[in-house]
Amino acid sequence: MASNPVNELFFMLRSALLTLVISLVAMTGFAQTPTIKGVVTDKTDTKPLAGATVSLLLQQDSSLVSRKVTDASGLFEFSPSAADSFIVTVDLLNYQQYVSFFTLRDSSLTKEMGILGLERQGTDLSAVTVVSRVNGYPIARTH
C-alpha cells in the first residue's frame, strides 16, 4: 500500500505545530517577572503604616505602572511586566512623601526596598483664628 504524500506532509506539519505549541507553553511557564516589595513604617516609632498609597511610575515619562495600598503590616508588592527604570512614591496623610528612583536590569530580579520610614509632617495650628458671630457681631478667638 503506497503512502499518500499529502497525508505525510499534513502529519509532519501537525507534529511541528504541536511541538512549537508545547515549547511556547513550557517557556511561558518558566518566564519570570520582576518583583518590587517593601514595608512602610513610621520613621520615629518604626510602627507599620497601613493604608499608605504606594505608586510605581516609569522614570522616562512618570506614567503610572501600578498603585497599591499597604496592608495592616505596612507591606506592598508590585510585579511589573518587564524590567525598566522606575520611581516609587509613598503618600500618607500627615507624613512627608517618600520618593525613590531605581533601575531593574533583569526581569527575573526581585527589588527588596526594605523598610521605608516616613517622617511625620506636623500641621501648625497656632495661626488659626476661629470667628463666630453672635447677633451679627463677630467674636474672634485665636488659639
DSSP file (Angstrom, degrees, kcal/mol; ACC not computed):
  #  RESIDUE AA STRUCTURE BP1 BP2  ACC     N-H-->O    O-->H-N    N-H-->O    O-->H-N    TCO  KAPPA ALPHA  PHI   PSI    X-CA   Y-CA   Z-CA
    1    1 A M              0   0    0      0, 0.0     2,-0.2     0, 0.0     0, 0.0   0.000 360.0 360.0 360.0 123.4    0.0    0.0    0.0
    2    2 A A        -     0   0    0      1,-0.1     2,-0.2     0, 0.0     0, 0.0  -0.536 360.0-122.0 -82.2 142.9    1.5    3.3   -1.1
    3    3 A S        -     0   0    0     -2,-0.2    -1,-0.1     1,-0.0     3,-0.0  -0.560  21.1-118.8 -85.8 152.0    1.5    6.2    1.2
    4    4 A N     >  -     0   0    0     -2,-0.2     4,-2.0     1,-0.1     3,-0.2  -0.788  12.6-149.5 -90.5 122.4   -0.1    9.5    0.2
    5    5 A P  H  > S+     0   0    0      0, 0.0     4,-2.2     0, 0.0     5,-0.2   0.817  97.2  55.9 -62.6 -30.4    2.4   12.4    0.1
    6    6 A V  H  > S+     0   0    0      2,-0.2     4,-2.4     1,-0.2     5,-0.2   0.913 107.8  47.8 -68.2 -41.8   -0.3   14.9    1.1
    7    7 A N  H  > S+     0   0    0      2,-0.2     4,-2.5     1,-0.2    -1,-0.2   0.894 111.4  50.8 -65.0 -39.7   -1.1   12.9    4.2
    8    8 A E  H  X S+     0   0    0     -4,-2.0     4,-2.3     2,-0.2    -2,-0.2   0.913 111.3  47.8 -63.7 -42.4    2.6   12.7    5.1
    9    9 A L  H  X S+     0   0    0     -4,-2.2     4,-2.5     2,-0.2     5,-0.2   0.915 111.8  50.0 -64.2 -43.3    3.0   16.4    4.7
   10   10 A F  H  X S+     0   0    0     -4,-2.4     4,-2.4     1,-0.2    -2,-0.2   0.912 110.9  49.7 -61.4 -43.2   -0.1   17.1    6.8
   11   11 A F  H  X S+     0   0    0     -4,-2.5     4,-2.2     2,-0.2    -2,-0.2   0.902 111.5  48.7 -62.9 -42.3    1.2   14.8    9.6
   12   12 A M  H  X S+     0   0    0     -4,-2.3     4,-2.4     2,-0.2    -2,-0.2   0.910 112.8  47.3 -65.3 -42.9    4.6   16.5    9.6
   13   13 A L  H  X S+     0   0    0     -4,-2.5     4,-2.5     2,-0.2    -2,-0.2   0.906 112.3  49.8 -65.3 -41.4    3.1   20.0    9.8
   14   14 A R  H  X S+     0   0    0     -4,-2.4     4,-2.3    -5,-0.2    -2,-0.2   0.902 111.8  48.4 -64.6 -40.5    0.8   19.0   12.5
   15   15 A S  H  X S+     0   0    0     -4,-2.2     4,-2.2     2,-0.2    -2,-0.2   0.908 112.1  48.7 -65.1 -42.9    3.7   17.4   14.5
   16   16 A A  H  X S+     0   0    0     -4,-2.4     4,-2.2     2,-0.2    -2,-0.2   0.907 112.3  48.6 -64.7 -41.6    5.8   20.5   14.1
   17   17 A L  H  X S+     0   0    0     -4,-2.5     4,-2.4     2,-0.2    -2,-0.2   0.906 110.8  50.2 -65.8 -41.7    3.0   22.8   15.2
   18   18 A L  H  X S+     0   0    0     -4,-2.3     4,-2.3     2,-0.2    -1,-0.2   0.903 110.5  50.1 -63.1 -41.6    2.3   20.7   18.2
   19   19 A T  H  X S+     0   0    0     -4,-2.2     4,-2.2     2,-0.2    -2,-0.2   0.907 110.8  49.8 -62.6 -42.5    5.9   20.8   19.2
   20   20 A L  H  X S+     0   0    0     -4,-2.2     4,-2.4     2,-0.2    -2,-0.2   0.918 110.9  48.8 -63.0 -45.1    6.0   24.6   18.8
   21   21 A V  H  X S+     0   0    0     -4,-2.4     4,-2.3     1,-0.2    -2,-0.2   0.921 111.7  48.7 -63.1 -44.5    2.9   25.0   21.0
   22   22 A I  H  X S+     0   0    0     -4,-2.3     4,-2.2     1,-0.2    -1,-0.2   0.904 111.4  50.7 -62.7 -41.0    4.3   22.7   23.7
   23   23 A S  H  X S+     0   0    0     -4,-2.2     4,-2.4     2,-0.2    -2,-0.2   0.912 110.5  48.7 -63.1 -43.4    7.6   24.6   23.6
   24   24 A L  H  X S+     0   0    0     -4,-2.4     4,-2.2     2,-0.2     5,-0.2   0.905 111.1  49.7 -64.8 -41.4    5.9   28.0   24.0
   25   25 A V  H  X S+     0   0    0     -4,-2.3     4,-1.5     1,-0.2    -1,-0.2   0.912 111.8  49.0 -63.4 -41.7    3.7   26.8   26.8
   26   26 A A  H  X S+     0   0    0     -4,-2.2     4,-1.1    -5,-0.2    -2,-0.2   0.905 110.9  50.0 -65.0 -41.6    6.8   25.5   28.6
   27   27 A M  H  X S+     0   0    0     -4,-2.4     4,-1.0     1,-0.2     3,-0.3   0.894 109.5  49.8 -66.8 -39.7    8.8   28.7   28.1
   28   28 A T  H  < S+     0   0    0     -4,-2.2    -1,-0.2     1,-0.2    -2,-0.2   0.819 106.1  58.2 -69.2 -27.9    6.0   30.9   29.5
   29   29 A G  H  < S+     0   0    0     -4,-1.5    -1,-0.2     1,-0.2    -2,-0.2   0.826 112.0  40.3 -67.0 -30.9    5.7   28.7   32.5
   30   30 A F  H  < S+     0   0    0     -4,-1.1    -1,-0.2    -3,-0.3    -2,-0.2   0.542  89.7 112.0 -94.5  -8.8    9.4   29.4   33.3
   31   31 A A     <  -     0   0    0     -4,-1.0     2,-0.4    -5,-0.1    -3,-0.0  -0.406  54.9-152.5 -66.8 140.0    9.3   33.1   32.4
   32   32 A Q        -     0   0    0     -2,-0.1    77,-0.1     0, 0.0    -2,-0.1  -0.879   5.6-150.3-116.2 147.4    9.7   35.3   35.5
   33   33 A T        -     0   0    0     -2,-0.4    48,-0.1    75,-0.1    49,-0.1  -0.871  31.2-101.6-110.5 149.8    8.5   38.8   36.1
   34   34 A P        -     0   0    0      0, 0.0     2,-0.4     0, 0.0    76,-0.2  -0.286  32.7-150.1 -66.6 155.7   10.3   41.3   38.3
   35   35 A T  E     -a  110   0A   0     74,-1.7    76,-3.6    44,-0.2     2,-0.4  -0.993  10.5-169.6-129.5 136.3    9.1   41.9   41.8
   36   36 A I  E     +aB 111  78A   0     42,-2.5    42,-3.3    -2,-0.4     2,-0.3  -0.993  22.1 158.5-125.0 123.4    9.3   45.1   43.9
   37   37 A K  E     +aB 112  77A   0     74,-2.4    76,-3.1    -2,-0.4    77,-0.5  -0.970   5.4 143.2-146.5 160.9    8.4   44.9   47.5
   38   38 A G  E     -aB 114  76A   0     38,-1.7    38,-1.9    -2,-0.3     2,-0.4  -0.969  38.9-101.7-174.0-175.9    8.9   46.7   50.8
   39   39 A V  E     -aB 115  75A   0     75,-2.6    77,-3.6    -2,-0.3     2,-0.5  -0.996  22.3-146.2-130.8 131.6    7.4   47.8   54.2
   40   40 A V  E     +a  116   0A   0     34,-2.7     9,-2.8    -2,-0.4     2,-0.3  -0.872  29.5 165.5-100.7 126.3    6.2   51.3   55.0
   41   41 A T  E     -aC 117  48A   0     75,-2.2    77,-3.1    -2,-0.5     2,-0.4  -0.870  45.5 -93.5-132.8 165.6    6.7   52.4   58.6
   42   42 A D  E  >  -a  118   0A   0      5,-2.6     4,-1.8    -2,-0.3    77,-0.2  -0.703  34.9-140.9 -74.9 129.2    6.7   55.5   60.8
   43   43 A K  T  4 S+     0   0    0     75,-3.0    76,-0.1    -2,-0.4    -1,-0.1   0.818  95.0  45.4 -65.9 -30.7   10.3   56.7   60.9
   44   44 A T  T  4 S+     0   0    0     74,-0.4    -1,-0.2     1,-0.1    75,-0.1   0.961 129.6  17.8 -79.6 -54.7   10.2   57.7   64.6
   45   45 A D  T  4 S-     0   0    0      2,-0.1    -2,-0.2     0, 0.0    -1,-0.1   0.435  92.3-133.1-101.9   1.6    8.4   54.7   66.2
   46   46 A T     <  +     0   0    0     -4,-1.8    -3,-0.1     1,-0.2     3,-0.0   0.641  51.7 150.3  57.2  20.0    9.0   52.2   63.4
   47   47 A K        -     0   0    0     -5,-0.1    -5,-2.6     1,-0.1    -1,-0.2  -0.596  54.5-102.3 -77.9 143.3    5.4   51.0   63.6
   48   48 A P  B     -C   41   0A   0      0, 0.0     2,-0.7     0, 0.0    -7,-0.3  -0.358  30.4-136.3 -64.6 145.0    4.0   49.7   60.2
   49   49 A L    >   -     0   0    0     -9,-2.8     3,-0.7    24,-0.2     2,-0.2  -0.898  16.9-161.7-109.3 108.0    1.7   52.2   58.4
   50   50 A A  T 3  S+     0   0    0     -2,-0.7    21,-0.2    22,-0.2    22,-0.1  -0.596  71.6  30.1 -82.6 147.3   -1.4   50.6   56.9
   51   51 A G  T 3  S+     0   0    0     19,-1.9     2,-0.2     1,-0.3    -1,-0.2   0.540  76.9 145.9  85.5   7.4   -3.3   52.5   54.2
   52   52 A A    <   -     0   0    0     -3,-0.7    18,-2.4    19,-0.2     2,-0.6  -0.571  49.6-125.2 -75.5 141.6   -0.3   54.3   52.6
   53   53 A T  E     -DE  69  91B   0     38,-2.8    38,-2.5    -2,-0.2     2,-0.5  -0.798  25.7-168.5 -90.7 120.3   -0.6   54.8   48.9
   54   54 A V  E     -DE  68  90B   0     14,-3.0    14,-3.0    -2,-0.6     2,-0.4  -0.947   4.5-166.4-112.3 122.9    2.4   53.3   47.0
   55   55 A S  E     -DE  67  89B   0     34,-2.7    34,-2.1    -2,-0.5     2,-0.6  -0.902  11.5-154.4-114.1 137.8    2.8   54.2   43.4
   56   56 A L  E     +DE  66  88B   0     10,-3.1     9,-3.3    -2,-0.4    10,-1.6  -0.955  23.7 176.8-109.9 119.0    5.1   52.6   40.8
   57   57 A L  E     -DE  64  87B   0     30,-3.0    30,-2.5    -2,-0.6     2,-0.4  -0.855  33.0-112.5-121.5 153.7    5.9   55.0   37.9
   58   58 A L  E  >  - E   0  86B   0      5,-2.3     4,-1.9    -2,-0.3     3,-0.4  -0.708  21.4-141.7 -80.8 136.7    8.2   54.8   34.8
   59   59 A Q  T  4 S+     0   0    0     26,-2.4    -1,-0.1    -2,-0.4    27,-0.1   0.864  93.5  65.3 -66.2 -35.5   11.2   57.1   35.1
   60   60 A Q  T  4 S-     0   0    0     25,-0.4    -1,-0.2     1,-0.2    26,-0.1   0.832 130.2  -4.2 -62.3 -34.5   11.1   58.0   31.4
   61   61 A D  T  4 S-     0   0    0     -3,-0.4    -1,-0.2     2,-0.1    -2,-0.2   0.315  90.0-115.7-141.9   8.6    7.7   59.8   31.5
   62   62 A S     <  +     0   0    0     -4,-1.9     2,-0.2     1,-0.2    -3,-0.1   0.707  57.4 161.2  60.0  22.9    6.4   59.4   35.0
   63   63 A S        -     0   0    0     -5,-0.2    -5,-2.3     1,-0.1     2,-0.4  -0.494  46.3-104.2 -74.5 146.1    3.4   57.3   33.7
   64   64 A L  E     +D   57   0B   0     -7,-0.2    -7,-0.2     1,-0.2     3,-0.1  -0.545  37.8 174.5 -74.9 125.3    1.7   55.2   36.3
   65   65 A V  E     -     0   0B   0     -9,-3.3     2,-0.3     1,-0.4    -8,-0.2   0.838  68.4 -24.7 -91.5 -47.2    2.5   51.4   36.1
   66   66 A S  E     -D   56   0B   0    -10,-1.6   -10,-3.1     2,-0.0    -1,-0.4  -0.984  51.3-148.8-162.9 158.2    0.6   50.4   39.2
   67   67 A R  E     +D   55   0B   0     -2,-0.3     2,-0.3   -12,-0.2   -12,-0.2  -0.999  18.7 177.9-137.6 134.3   -0.7   51.7   42.5
   68   68 A K  E     -D   54   0B   0    -14,-3.0   -14,-3.0    -2,-0.4     2,-0.4  -0.876  23.2-135.2-130.7 162.6   -1.1   49.8   45.8
   69   69 A V  E     -D   53   0B   0     -2,-0.3   -16,-0.2   -16,-0.2     6,-0.1  -0.981  33.9-112.2-117.8 132.6   -2.3   50.4   49.3
   70   70 A T        -     0   0    0    -18,-2.4   -19,-1.9    -2,-0.4     6,-0.2  -0.289  30.6-128.8 -64.7 147.7   -0.2   49.0   52.2
   71   71 A D    >   -     0   0    0      4,-1.7     3,-2.3   -21,-0.2   -19,-0.2  -0.107  42.1 -76.0 -84.1-171.9   -1.8   46.3   54.3
   72   72 A A  T 3  S+     0   0    0      1,-0.3   -22,-0.2   -22,-0.1    -2,-0.1   0.736 134.6  51.0 -61.3 -23.2   -2.0   46.1   58.1
   73   73 A S  T 3  S-     0   0    0    -24,-0.1    -1,-0.3     2,-0.1   -24,-0.2   0.353 118.7-110.4 -94.1   4.8    1.6   45.2   58.3
   74   74 A G    <   +     0   0    0     -3,-2.3   -34,-2.7     1,-0.2     2,-0.2   0.566  69.5 148.5  79.1   8.7    2.7   48.1   56.0
   75   75 A L  E     +B   39   0A   0    -36,-0.2    -4,-1.7    -6,-0.1     2,-0.3  -0.468  21.2 173.8 -81.9 146.9    3.6   45.7   53.2
   76   76 A F  E     -B   38   0A   0    -38,-1.9   -38,-1.7    -6,-0.2     2,-0.3  -0.974   5.9-173.5-142.8 157.1    3.4   46.3   49.5
   77   77 A E  E     -B   37   0A   0     -2,-0.3     2,-0.3   -40,-0.2   -40,-0.2  -0.959   3.4-168.6-154.4 134.2    4.4   44.4   46.4
   78   78 A F  E     -B   36   0A   0    -42,-3.3   -42,-2.5    -2,-0.3    -2,-0.0  -0.903   8.7-166.0-118.6 150.3    4.5   45.1   42.7
   79   79 A S        -     0   0    0     -2,-0.3   -44,-0.2   -44,-0.2   -42,-0.0  -0.677  17.6-167.1-131.9  79.2    5.0   42.7   39.7
   80   80 A P        -     0   0    0      0, 0.0     3,-0.0     0, 0.0   -14,-0.0  -0.257  29.6-118.0 -65.3 157.4    5.7   44.9   36.7
   81   81 A S  S    S+     0   0    0    -48,-0.1     2,-0.3     1,-0.1    26,-0.0   0.727  88.7   8.2 -71.4 -21.5    5.6   43.2   33.3
   82   82 A A  S    S-     0   0    0    -49,-0.1     2,-0.1    24,-0.0    -1,-0.1  -0.983  84.8 -87.7-153.9 161.3    9.2   43.9   32.5
   83   83 A A        +     0   0    0     -2,-0.3     2,-0.3    22,-0.1    24,-0.1  -0.467  62.5 133.1 -68.9 145.4   12.5   45.3   33.9
   84   84 A D        -     0   0    0     -2,-0.1    20,-3.0    22,-0.1     2,-0.5  -0.932  61.0 -68.9-170.3-174.8   12.8   49.1   33.5
   85   85 A S  E     - F   0 103B   0     -2,-0.3   -26,-2.4    18,-0.3   -25,-0.4  -0.887  59.3-175.7 -97.9 127.7   13.7   52.3   35.3
   86   86 A F  E     -EF  58 102B   0     16,-3.0    16,-2.1    -2,-0.5     2,-0.4  -0.770  27.5-147.3-125.7 163.1   11.1   53.1   38.0
   87   87 A I  E     -EF  57 101B   0    -30,-2.5   -30,-3.0    -2,-0.3     2,-0.5  -0.997  14.7-161.0-124.0 133.1   10.1   55.7   40.6
   88   88 A V  E     -EF  56 100B   0     12,-2.7    12,-2.1    -2,-0.4     2,-0.4  -0.975   9.8-175.4-113.7 127.7    8.3   54.6   43.8
   89   89 A T  E     -EF  55  99B   0    -34,-2.1   -34,-2.7    -2,-0.5     2,-0.4  -0.944   8.8-161.0-119.7 145.8    6.4   57.2   45.7
   90   90 A V  E     -EF  54  98B   0      8,-2.3     8,-2.1    -2,-0.4     2,-0.4  -0.994  11.2-176.9-126.6 126.9    4.7   56.7   49.1
   91   91 A D  E     +E   53   0B   0    -38,-2.5   -38,-2.8    -2,-0.4     2,-0.3  -0.977  10.5 158.5-127.4 136.8    2.0   59.0   50.3
   92   92 A L    >   -     0   0    0      3,-0.4     3,-1.9    -2,-0.4   -40,-0.1  -0.952  47.2 -95.7-155.0 137.0    0.1   59.1   53.6
   93   93 A L  T 3  S+     0   0    0     -2,-0.3     3,-0.1     1,-0.3    28,-0.0  -0.233 110.2  15.9 -54.2 136.3   -1.8   61.9   55.3
   94   94 A N  T 3  S+     0   0    0      1,-0.2    27,-3.0    26,-0.1     2,-0.3   0.573 110.8  96.4  72.4  13.9    0.3   63.7   57.9
   95   95 A Y  B <  S-G  120   0C   0     -3,-1.9    -3,-0.4    25,-0.3    25,-0.2  -0.964  79.4-108.7-129.4 149.3    3.5   62.2   56.5
   96   96 A Q        -     0   0    0     23,-2.9    23,-0.2    -2,-0.3     2,-0.1  -0.485  46.3 -98.9 -71.4 145.5    6.1   63.6   54.1
   97   97 A Q        -     0   0    0     -2,-0.2     2,-0.4    21,-0.1    -6,-0.2  -0.390  32.4-143.3 -65.9 140.0    6.1   62.0   50.7
   98   98 A Y  E     -F   90   0B   0     -8,-2.1    -8,-2.3    -2,-0.1     2,-0.4  -0.897  19.4-175.7-104.0 134.9    8.8   59.3   50.1
   99   99 A V  E     +F   89   0B   0     -2,-0.4     2,-0.4   -10,-0.2   -10,-0.2  -0.999   5.4 177.2-134.0 135.3   10.4   59.1   46.7
  100  100 A S  E     -F   88   0B   0    -12,-2.1   -12,-2.7    -2,-0.4     2,-0.4  -0.999  12.1-158.5-139.5 136.1   12.9   56.5   45.4
  101  101 A F  E     +F   87   0B   0     -2,-0.4     2,-0.3   -14,-0.2   -14,-0.2  -0.924  27.1 146.8-111.4 136.5   14.5   56.1   41.9
  102  102 A F  E     -F   86   0B   0    -16,-2.1   -16,-3.0    -2,-0.4     2,-0.4  -0.985  35.6-129.5-161.0 165.9   16.0   52.8   40.7
  103  103 A T  E     -F   85   0B   0     -2,-0.3     2,-0.6   -18,-0.3   -18,-0.3  -0.985   5.8-155.4-125.7 131.2   16.5   50.5   37.7
  104  104 A L        -     0   0    0    -20,-3.0     3,-0.1    -2,-0.4   -20,-0.1  -0.935  13.2-179.3 -99.7 117.5   15.8   46.8   37.4
  105  105 A R        +     0   0    0     -2,-0.6     2,-0.4     1,-0.2    -1,-0.1   0.647  66.3  47.7 -92.8 -16.8   18.1   45.4   34.7
  106  106 A D  S >  S-     0   0    0    -22,-0.1     3,-1.8     1,-0.1    -1,-0.2  -0.990  70.2-143.2-131.2 130.0   16.9   41.8   34.7
  107  107 A S  T 3  S+     0   0    0     -2,-0.4    -1,-0.1     1,-0.3    -2,-0.0   0.621 100.8  60.2 -69.6 -10.5   13.3   40.7   34.6
  108  108 A S  T 3  S+     0   0    0    -74,-0.1    -1,-0.3   -75,-0.1   -75,-0.1   0.431  85.9 108.1 -93.4   1.9   14.0   37.8   37.0
  109  109 A L    <   -     0   0    0     -3,-1.8   -74,-1.7   -77,-0.1     2,-0.5  -0.419  59.1-145.7 -81.1 152.9   15.2   40.2   39.7
  110  110 A T  E     -a   35   0A   0    -76,-0.2     2,-0.9    -2,-0.1   -74,-0.2  -0.984   9.6-150.8-112.8 125.0   13.4   41.0   43.0
  111  111 A K  E     -a   36   0A   0    -76,-3.6   -74,-2.4    -2,-0.5     2,-0.9  -0.853   9.3-164.6 -96.4 106.0   14.0   44.5   44.2
  112  112 A E  E     -a   37   0A   0     -2,-0.9   -74,-0.2   -76,-0.2   -76,-0.1  -0.822   7.3-176.0 -91.9 106.0   13.7   44.4   48.0
  113  113 A M  E     -     0   0A   0    -76,-3.1   -75,-0.2    -2,-0.9    -1,-0.2   0.651  23.5-158.5 -78.9 -14.9   13.2   48.0   49.1
  114  114 A G  E     -a   38   0A   0    -77,-0.5   -75,-2.6    -3,-0.1     2,-0.6  -0.437  50.0  -7.0  75.2-146.7   13.4   47.1   52.7
  115  115 A I  E     -a   39   0A   0    -77,-0.2     2,-0.8    -2,-0.1   -75,-0.2  -0.771  58.9-160.3 -92.5 123.3   11.8   49.4   55.3
  116  116 A L  E     -a   40   0A   0    -77,-3.6   -75,-2.2    -2,-0.6     2,-0.6  -0.886  12.0-156.6-103.5 103.5   10.7   52.8   54.0
  117  117 A G  E     -a   41   0A   0     -2,-0.8     2,-0.4   -77,-0.2   -75,-0.2  -0.715   3.7-153.9 -87.1 119.3   10.4   55.1   57.0
  118  118 A L  E     -a   42   0A   0    -77,-3.1   -75,-3.0    -2,-0.6   -74,-0.4  -0.749  11.0-133.8 -92.6 137.4    8.1   58.1   56.6
  119  119 A E        -     0   0    0     -2,-0.4   -23,-2.9   -23,-0.2     2,-0.1  -0.725  24.9-112.1 -90.0 137.0    8.6   61.3   58.6
  120  120 A R  B     -G   95   0C   0     -2,-0.4     2,-0.6   -25,-0.2   -25,-0.3  -0.370  22.3-151.2 -64.5 144.1    5.7   62.9   60.3
  121  121 A Q        -     0   0    0    -27,-3.0    -1,-0.1    -2,-0.1   -27,-0.0  -0.916  16.6-149.2-120.6 101.3    4.6   66.2   58.8
  122  122 A G        -     0   0    0     -2,-0.6     2,-0.6     1,-0.1   -28,-0.1  -0.281   5.3-135.6 -71.9 155.1    3.0   68.3   61.6
  123  123 A T        -     0   0    0    -29,-0.0     2,-0.7    -2,-0.0    -1,-0.1  -0.962  14.7-142.4-112.1 118.9    0.3   70.8   61.0
  124  124 A D        +     0   0    0     -2,-0.6     3,-0.3     1,-0.1    -2,-0.0  -0.715  24.0 173.1 -84.6 113.6    0.9   74.1   62.8
  125  125 A L    >   +     0   0    0     -2,-0.7     3,-1.6     1,-0.2    18,-0.2   0.250  49.9 103.4-102.7  11.6   -2.5   75.4   64.0
  126  126 A S  T 3  S+     0   0    0      1,-0.3    -1,-0.2    16,-0.1    -2,-0.0   0.761  80.9  51.8 -67.4 -22.8   -1.1   78.3   66.0
  127  127 A A  T 3  S+     0   0    0     -3,-0.3     2,-0.4    16,-0.1    -1,-0.3   0.297  82.9 117.8 -96.1  11.2   -2.1   80.8   63.4
  128  128 A V    <   -     0   0    0     -3,-1.6    15,-1.3     2,-0.0     2,-0.5  -0.641  45.1-166.0 -82.4 131.0   -5.7   79.6   63.2
  129  129 A T  E     -H  142   0D   0     -2,-0.4     2,-0.6    13,-0.2    13,-0.2  -0.976   6.8-153.6-117.7 126.0   -8.4   82.1   64.1
  130  130 A V  E     -H  141   0D   0     11,-2.6    11,-2.4    -2,-0.5     2,-0.5  -0.872  13.5-170.0 -99.8 124.4  -11.9   81.0   64.7
  131  131 A V  E     +H  140   0D   0     -2,-0.6     2,-0.3     9,-0.2     9,-0.2  -0.959  10.0 168.9-118.1 127.8  -14.5   83.6   64.1
  132  132 A S  E     -H  139   0D   0      7,-2.5     7,-3.6    -2,-0.5     2,-0.4  -0.880  24.5-131.4-128.5 165.8  -18.2   83.3   65.1
  133  133 A R  E     -H  138   0D   0     -2,-0.3     2,-0.5     5,-0.3    -2,-0.0  -0.964  12.6-169.7-123.7 134.7  -21.0   85.7   65.1
  134  134 A V  E >  S-H  137   0D   0      3,-2.5     3,-2.1    -2,-0.4    -2,-0.0  -0.985  83.4 -18.3-121.2 118.9  -23.4   86.4   67.9
  135  135 A N  T 3  S-     0   0    0     -2,-0.5    -1,-0.1     1,-0.3    -2,-0.0   0.846 129.4 -53.1  52.6  36.9  -26.4   88.6   67.0
  136  136 A G  T 3  S+     0   0    0      1,-0.2    -1,-0.3     0, 0.0    -3,-0.0   0.350 114.2 116.2  85.4  -7.3  -24.4   89.8   63.9
  137  137 A Y  E <   -H  134   0D   0     -3,-2.1    -3,-2.5     1,-0.0    -1,-0.2  -0.838  66.0-124.0 -98.5 129.3  -21.3   90.8   66.0
  138  138 A P  E     -H  133   0D   0      0, 0.0     2,-0.5     0, 0.0    -5,-0.3  -0.473  20.4-165.8 -73.3 139.6  -18.1   88.9   65.3
  139  139 A I  E     -H  132   0D   0     -7,-3.6    -7,-2.5    -2,-0.2     2,-0.4  -0.986  10.6-163.6-123.5 117.6  -16.3   87.2   68.1
  140  140 A A  E     -H  131   0D   0     -2,-0.5     2,-0.4    -9,-0.2    -9,-0.2  -0.835   9.5-175.5-107.9 139.3  -12.8   86.1   67.3
  141  141 A R  E     -H  130   0D   0    -11,-2.4   -11,-2.6    -2,-0.4     2,-0.5  -0.998   8.1-159.7-131.5 130.0  -10.7   83.6   69.3
  142  142 A T  E      H  129   0D   0     -2,-0.4   -13,-0.2   -13,-0.2   -15,-0.1  -0.925 360.0 360.0-110.0 132.1   -7.1   82.8   68.5
  143  143 A H              0   0    0    -15,-1.3   -16,-0.1    -2,-0.5   -14,-0.1   0.364 360.0 360.0-115.2 360.0   -5.6   79.6   69.7
